[in-house]
Amino acid sequence: MDKRANMCRCLAGRLLLTYAVMTGGGFRAQEAIKPNILVIMGDDIGWENVC
């Protein structure tokens, strides 16, 4: 393989890598949806009701 073909292949690879980095910045992972957690607490629960 001659030097010129190797240089062209290297340049093409760098251009593709640069293009991928520049255009890939718009893609972001979706934010995680927080789960709905409901905690129900009694107001005046005595020890007899807990055990």
C-alpha positions, 0 to 999 in steps of 0.5 A, a space after each residue: 500500500 502506498 503512502 498516499 492511499 494510507 493518508 487518504 484512508 486515515 483522513 477519511 477515518 478522521 472525517 467520519 469520526 469527527 462527523 459522528 462526534 459532531 452529530 451524535 451530541 444531539 442524542 441524549 438518554 431519556 431521563 428516568 421517570 421517578 416512581 410514584 410512592 404513596 405512604 399512608 401513616 395513621 395519626 393515632 395508632 397505639 401499640 395494640 394496633 401495631 402488634 
